[in-house]
Amino acid sequence: MRIAWAALAATILLPMAAQAADTATPKALAIPRARIESADYRASGHLVRVHANGIRFSYPITIKAHWFPGVLRVLVEVGTLSNADANSLASFLHIPVHILMEMRPGGKNTILVAHPGDKAPVDLPFDKWSEGPFGNEFSYEDFLEEQYFWAGQTALGEAKFGAHDCDQLKSTPGATDMSHYAEVTSWLDRAIGFPVYMEKTLKDGTVKEFTSFGLRQESGVWSAHQIEVKLRGRAGSTLLIIDRGAPHANLSLKDFSPAQLTHF
């Protein structure tokens, strides 16, 4: 089974079970929200940094996500490689690392980080949320699909993305929504509501492009085998590649405990 967040969410683009839209909510928004509120999966694969010269550094990654009443919890574990060059880079990037993210509608989000030897996880300050294991392409914030719960939601109508007929949705954070993004525009496949492409605009004007590849459905869950993130106008990219996973993992609170976060 191949699963990607879309964001994260969806993740992240995080993959989640499709559900019928709430008739009181525009379809383009109701379906992504319903997916997040049914998340219960684990996945493993690789997070790959592709440099402008084509050199790749690939690190193993596992992701666990579950929607509990009123909160999405996502635990991401990024490992390291065994060769000397990779270890040198890993040290620079503070890898391996475990990250626990909690997204609550209304902007009350938290991100905890732990490295080997830590006795307890550390609360990541907000000004670091736009960073990530490999810089700001795939940031910590991108492992959550918080944009679908932001105060500002605008349906932009139908649009094409490749072979996909999509509903376009623009999401903007409200005063209480903690985010480094000024807006996120999603291209949601009209048949399944899955975000096949997203443009996330940071408050400094930088645009990040998220493209999903290899869409497939298993046990009622739509997923992507790979998500590529690029900074518009810059060479290089970051790939989230999912090799296997379980769409209905029956996760519980103990799977997201501090002990899990500090266990390496």
Buried (B, 14 or more C-beta within 10 A) or exposed (E): BBBBBBBBBBBBBBBBBBBEBEEEEBBBBBBBBBBBBBBBBBBBBBBBBBEEEEEEBBBBBBBBBBBBEEBBBBBBBBBBBEEEEBEEBBEEBEBBBBBBBBBEBEBEBBBBBBBEEBEEBEEBEBEBBBBBBBBBBBBBBBBBBBBBBBEEBBEBEEBEBEEBEBBBBBBBBEEEBEBBBBBBBBBBBBEBBBBBBBBBBBEEEBBBBBBBEEBEEBEEBBBBBBBBBBBEEEEBBBBBBBBEBBBBBEBEEEBBEEEBBBEE
